Amino acid sequence: MAAIGVLITIVVVGAALVTVGMVVAVIIASVSTTLAVRQEEWLGTLKRPAPSRLAAFVRRILGVYVRRMDRSPDEYRPEAEPPWYERSNGPTRL
């Protein structure tokens, strides 16, 4: 009976250690992601290479691979329609 008690204690302690390890890993990942994203936003570097190793690592984790843009962002946009107040209402009667 004592062996079962010891086995249960080992399983419970092991599960607790795994849980604490996972919580610590999530906290570290969250903090490092937050720091890297703030660094990217502050420097405005998403179209350039990552400013630090941490930022490059977080880009890889998040799946954000950004290359240098060949053209300006405006060239990728389709032709914009005029605003609603400048659009024609169709033929008018005279």
Backbone bond lengths (Angstrom), bond angles and torsions (degrees), N, CA, C in turn:
res aa  C-N    CA-C-N  psi(-1)  N-CA   C-N-CA  omega(-1)  CA-C   N-CA-C  phi
1 M - - - 1.429 - - 1.528 110.99 -
2 A 1.321 116.18 -35.31 1.462 120.27 179.82 1.524 110.88 -66.86
3 A 1.343 116.29 -32.88 1.465 120.32 -179.98 1.530 110.72 -65.44
4 I 1.321 116.74 -37.38 1.468 120.15 178.91 1.525 110.31 -67.52
5 G 1.322 116.39 -39.47 1.469 120.82 177.99 1.522 111.37 -62.97
6 V 1.333 116.11 -41.89 1.467 120.49 178.39 1.524 109.98 -66.01
7 L 1.333 117.35 -41.91 1.459 121.70 179.38 1.528 111.07 -63.03
8 I 1.319 117.16 -43.18 1.471 120.81 177.87 1.528 110.51 -63.13
9 T 1.324 116.65 -40.94 1.464 120.72 178.96 1.524 110.58 -62.83
10 I 1.310 117.30 -42.76 1.472 121.17 179.51 1.518 110.44 -63.61
11 V 1.329 117.97 -42.44 1.461 121.58 180.00 1.529 110.25 -65.08
12 V 1.319 118.08 -43.88 1.470 121.84 -179.38 1.524 110.49 -65.23
13 V 1.315 117.77 -44.62 1.468 120.98 179.14 1.531 110.24 -65.13
14 G 1.318 117.02 -41.08 1.463 120.59 177.64 1.519 111.68 -62.30
15 A 1.323 117.00 -44.30 1.464 120.74 177.93 1.523 110.74 -63.11
16 A 1.308 117.36 -39.76 1.469 120.91 178.56 1.524 110.74 -64.30
17 L 1.325 117.42 -41.79 1.461 120.64 179.25 1.526 111.61 -65.90
18 V 1.326 116.65 -40.21 1.465 120.16 177.31 1.521 109.95 -63.45
19 T 1.327 117.16 -43.07 1.462 121.17 179.66 1.521 111.01 -63.06
20 V 1.310 117.26 -45.47 1.471 120.35 178.73 1.525 110.44 -63.03
21 G 1.319 117.11 -40.42 1.469 120.63 177.95 1.523 112.04 -62.05
22 M 1.327 116.27 -41.01 1.462 119.52 178.99 1.526 111.40 -67.70
23 V 1.319 117.46 -39.85 1.471 120.69 178.39 1.525 109.75 -63.60
24 V 1.309 117.54 -43.48 1.465 120.99 178.66 1.530 110.42 -63.12
25 A 1.325 117.82 -41.22 1.465 121.04 178.80 1.521 111.12 -63.58
26 V 1.321 117.53 -40.84 1.468 120.84 178.50 1.523 110.48 -65.78
27 I 1.312 117.89 -41.25 1.468 120.74 178.85 1.522 110.54 -64.10
28 I 1.321 117.51 -44.23 1.468 120.68 179.05 1.524 110.44 -63.30
29 A 1.327 117.39 -42.97 1.468 120.48 178.92 1.526 111.11 -63.71
30 S 1.320 117.17 -40.46 1.468 120.58 179.82 1.525 111.67 -65.90
31 V 1.308 116.48 -44.71 1.465 120.24 -179.49 1.526 110.69 -65.51
32 S 1.329 117.60 -44.53 1.464 119.39 -178.97 1.527 111.14 -66.62
33 T 1.335 117.48 -37.61 1.462 120.10 177.30 1.515 110.87 -65.40
34 T 1.320 116.95 -42.92 1.464 120.68 179.05 1.522 110.81 -62.09
35 L 1.314 117.33 -44.79 1.471 120.08 179.59 1.522 111.51 -63.29
36 A 1.314 117.11 -43.50 1.459 120.22 -178.33 1.527 111.58 -67.47
37 V 1.328 117.08 -40.95 1.467 119.89 -179.72 1.521 110.35 -66.83
38 R 1.304 117.59 -41.14 1.476 119.85 177.62 1.522 110.94 -63.65
39 Q 1.316 116.91 -37.92 1.460 120.16 177.81 1.527 110.07 -65.11
40 E 1.331 116.71 -41.54 1.465 120.70 178.57 1.527 110.59 -63.42
41 E 1.329 117.46 -44.99 1.457 120.82 -178.23 1.524 110.90 -66.60
42 W 1.317 116.14 -41.40 1.457 119.70 -176.61 1.525 110.96 -65.68
43 L 1.315 116.28 -40.08 1.460 120.28 -178.91 1.529 112.63 -88.55
44 G 1.342 117.61 -12.85 1.463 121.40 -178.43 1.512 112.08 59.24
45 T 1.331 117.01 49.58 1.461 120.95 -169.95 1.514 115.20 -107.41
46 L 1.318 118.93 16.77 1.466 117.48 -175.73 1.513 113.44 -66.01
47 K 1.323 119.50 -19.60 1.461 118.94 177.65 1.527 112.08 -99.74
48 R 1.309 116.56 9.26 1.460 122.18 176.04 1.522 109.05 -123.62
49 P 1.309 117.91 171.87 1.472 119.18 175.81 1.528 110.78 -60.08
50 A 1.304 115.74 153.86 1.461 121.14 -177.95 1.527 110.74 -59.34
51 P 1.338 117.57 140.67 1.466 120.65 -177.27 1.522 114.49 -73.62
52 S 1.327 117.74 -19.09 1.464 119.79 -179.89 1.528 109.41 -147.48
53 R 1.328 115.17 170.07 1.464 119.53 178.24 1.522 111.14 -66.28
54 L 1.338 115.56 -36.36 1.462 119.38 178.58 1.523 110.39 -63.01
55 A 1.325 117.33 -43.58 1.461 120.88 179.14 1.527 111.03 -64.44
56 A 1.318 117.42 -39.80 1.460 120.63 178.02 1.531 110.93 -65.42
57 F 1.325 116.56 -40.84 1.462 121.22 178.66 1.528 110.96 -63.54
58 V 1.327 116.54 -44.06 1.469 120.14 -179.86 1.522 110.27 -67.89
59 R 1.331 118.04 -35.49 1.466 119.95 175.34 1.527 110.44 -59.84
60 R 1.315 116.65 -42.40 1.465 119.80 179.61 1.524 111.36 -66.33
61 I 1.333 116.59 -41.85 1.465 120.37 -179.77 1.525 110.45 -63.72
62 L 1.325 117.00 -43.71 1.458 120.95 -177.09 1.524 112.76 -81.47
63 G 1.311 117.77 -7.94 1.458 120.48 179.12 1.510 112.93 78.49
64 V 1.311 117.20 24.95 1.463 120.90 179.78 1.520 108.12 -99.52
65 Y 1.312 115.15 103.40 1.454 119.31 176.12 1.517 106.25 -114.35
66 V 1.283 116.25 112.06 1.453 120.15 -176.12 1.513 108.55 -117.12
67 R 1.333 114.72 123.97 1.455 119.34 176.85 1.513 109.18 -96.29
68 R 1.290 114.58 165.65 1.447 119.87 176.40 1.529 108.71 -64.82
69 M 1.306 116.86 133.36 1.451 120.73 -176.51 1.526 109.98 -80.24
70 D 1.339 116.13 132.82 1.456 120.82 178.58 1.523 111.47 -78.39
71 R 1.310 114.89 -33.69 1.461 119.98 -178.02 1.516 109.33 -122.18
72 S 1.314 114.74 165.82 1.459 118.18 178.10 1.523 109.34 -74.15
73 P 1.319 118.70 156.18 1.467 120.91 -178.84 1.525 112.81 -60.14
74 D 1.327 118.79 -27.27 1.456 121.11 -178.90 1.528 111.86 -66.67
75 E 1.323 117.82 -27.57 1.460 120.74 -179.59 1.524 112.07 -71.63
76 Y 1.328 118.00 -20.63 1.453 121.20 -179.90 1.523 112.38 -84.94
77 R 1.313 117.49 -15.60 1.454 121.00 -177.22 1.519 110.65 -79.09
78 P 1.317 116.89 139.84 1.463 118.23 174.96 1.523 109.66 -69.10
79 E 1.310 115.75 165.23 1.457 118.06 179.85 1.513 109.04 -60.36
80 A 1.289 114.94 130.28 1.460 120.24 -176.92 1.520 110.54 -80.82
81 E 1.304 114.83 142.45 1.456 119.15 174.01 1.519 107.78 -75.33
82 P 1.316 117.07 153.42 1.467 117.92 176.24 1.526 109.74 -66.49
83 P 1.312 117.02 158.55 1.460 119.22 178.25 1.528 110.68 -59.24
84 W 1.296 116.83 160.67 1.468 121.58 -174.41 1.517 112.16 -58.79
85 Y 1.329 116.78 -32.27 1.470 119.00 -176.87 1.532 112.22 -78.00
86 E 1.340 117.94 -10.47 1.462 120.65 177.79 1.528 112.34 -104.05
87 R 1.317 118.03 -4.66 1.460 121.07 -178.75 1.524 110.28 -75.70
88 S 1.315 114.27 152.34 1.455 120.27 178.38 1.521 109.97 -77.55
89 N 1.322 115.19 144.35 1.449 120.45 176.81 1.531 111.16 -91.49
90 G 1.288 117.39 8.48 1.460 121.34 -178.52 1.526 109.66 98.88
91 P 1.309 116.28 -173.48 1.463 119.10 -178.07 1.539 110.79 -65.64
92 T 1.287 114.36 144.14 1.465 119.63 177.75 1.523 110.19 -113.51
93 R 1.322 117.69 153.43 1.451 122.54 178.86 1.517 109.00 -89.60
94 L 1.285 114.60 142.72 1.467 119.57 177.25 1.499 111.37 -101.99
